[in-house]
Every structure is written in structure tokens, then in C-alpha cells.
């Protein structure tokens, strides 16, 4: 399964309006999880079993909650039994399809 999520405090962590420290705490949780993952400017995606992925999301939310009383979480999951390596596999198939068109 792939789980893409974005988590941040609902209020800015500092007077500049930045939430980067809180988000950094969440991404650190993901990196320490041992699950395959990728972070971009909008989402962090993790790959693994249902319970493992959601446990990481919960720990990331808990890490962000240390920065304020309210947390925003956006989550999207691709649940596909019997598949692994989809973190890169889906992109590989997309690139092959694009190359085939050109």
C-alpha cells in the first residue's frame, strides 16, 4: 500500500508563518520508520503494510501536535494487495507510457 499524507499544525509554528520545524519533525519520524518513502513539496508518501503505514502517519501527527493544539492531516491511500515497489514502479510505468507517446 502507498499512503501519501501532508501534516502540519493548523496555526503557524512561529511569527513568520513558517511550519517548517513542525513538518521537519514529521518527516524525521517517517525517515526513522524504515519504510520506503519519498517527500516532495506537498506530500510525503510511505509504502508498506496497512498497520505499519498508518502507525507512521499517527507518529508523524503526534510529532506535529507538539508544535500546537491543532493539527491538519490530508491522507490518500492506494491499497493494492500483493504489490510492492510501487513507490517507484508507478513512476517507471508513467515514464514508459510518456516515452511511448513521443
Secondary structure, DSSP 8 states (H G I E B T S, - for coil): -EEEEEEEESS-SSTT---HHHHHHHHHHHHHH-SEEEE-SS-EEEES-HHHHHHHHHHHHHHHHTT-S-EEEEEEEE--TT---HHHHHHHHHHHHHHHH-
